[in-house]
C-alpha cells in the first residue's frame, strides 16, 4: 500500500445478536454479506449506501439490510444489524450503537 492510500477499516460485529443474525442467513445470502463486509473494509461508503443517522449507514445485499457505524478515528466499522427488509428494520437504529 502506498502512502497516499488510506488504511483499511476493521469490520467487526457489534454483538452476539448480530452474529446470530449472520449465522441465520441461508448460505447464498451469508456468502454475499461476507463479501460485502470485505468490500466495506476498503470502502466504508460504497455506491448505494445510505446515511441513516450521524455515522450510521446501511447497505443493501438483495433483501438483506446491513446497518453499520463508521468510526473514522479508530478505523472500525461496527455491524449493528443484519436484517431482511420489513417494517421494523429501521426502528430504533440509534439504539443499536449505544
C-alpha positions in Angstrom: 0.0 0.0 0.0 1.3 3.4 -0.9 1.4 6.4 1.4 -1.5 8.1 -0.4 -3.9 5.1 0.1 -6.0 5.2 3.2 -5.5 2.3 5.6 -8.3 -0.2 5.5 -11.0 -0.4 8.1 -11.5 -3.3 10.5 -15.1 -4.7 10.2 -16.5 -6.3 13.3 -19.8 -7.5 14.6 -21.2 -5.4 17.4 -22.8 -8.2 19.5 -23.7 -11.9 19.7 -27.1 -11.0 18.4 -25.6 -9.7 15.2 -23.6 -13.0 15.0 -26.8 -14.9 15.3 -28.4 -12.8 12.6 -25.5 -13.6 10.3 -25.5 -17.3 11.2 -29.2 -17.5 10.5 -28.9 -16.4 6.8 -29.1 -19.0 4.1 -25.8 -20.0 2.5 -26.1 -17.8 -0.6 -27.1 -14.7 1.4 -24.4 -15.4 4.0 -21.7 -15.5 1.3 -22.9 -12.3 -0.3 -23.0 -10.5 3.0 -19.5 -11.7 3.9 -18.2 -10.5 0.5 -19.8 -7.1 1.2 -18.1 -6.9 4.6 -14.7 -7.4 2.9 -15.6 -4.6 0.5 -16.6 -2.3 3.3 -13.1 -2.7 4.8 -11.7 -0.9 1.8 -14.6 1.5 1.1 -16.9 2.2 4.0 -19.2 4.3 1.9 -19.8 2.3 -1.3 -22.1 3.4 -4.1 -25.7 2.8 -3.0 -25.1 3.1 0.8 -27.5 5.3 2.6 -26.7 7.5 5.6 -29.4 6.8 8.3 -28.2 8.9 11.2 -24.9 10.7 12.1 -22.2 8.0 11.2 -24.8 5.2 10.8 -25.2 3.8 7.3 -26.9 0.9 5.6 -26.1 -1.2 2.5 -28.4 -3.4 0.6 -27.5 -7.0 -0.1 -30.5 -8.2 -2.0 -33.4 -8.4 0.5 -30.9 -8.1 3.4 -30.1 -4.7 5.0 -26.8 -4.3 6.8 -26.7 -1.4 9.3 -23.3 -0.2 10.4 -21.4 2.5 12.2 -18.3 4.0 10.8 -15.6 5.0 13.4 -13.2 7.1 11.4 -10.9 7.8 14.3 -10.2 4.2 15.2 -10.7 2.8 11.6 -13.5 0.5 12.7 -16.8 -0.5 11.1 -19.2 -2.0 13.6 -22.1 -4.0 12.2 -25.2 -3.3 14.3 -27.8 -5.3 12.4 -28.2 -7.8 9.5 -31.9 -7.9 8.7 -34.4 -8.7 6.0 -36.3 -5.6 4.9 -39.5 -5.3 7.0 -41.4 -2.5 8.7 -39.2 -3.0 11.8 -35.9 -2.9 10.0 -35.0 0.7 10.8 -36.8 1.2 14.1 -34.6 2.4 16.9 -31.4 2.4 14.7 -29.6 4.8 17.1 -30.1 2.4 20.0 -28.1 -0.3 18.2 -24.8 1.6 18.8 -25.3 2.8 22.4 
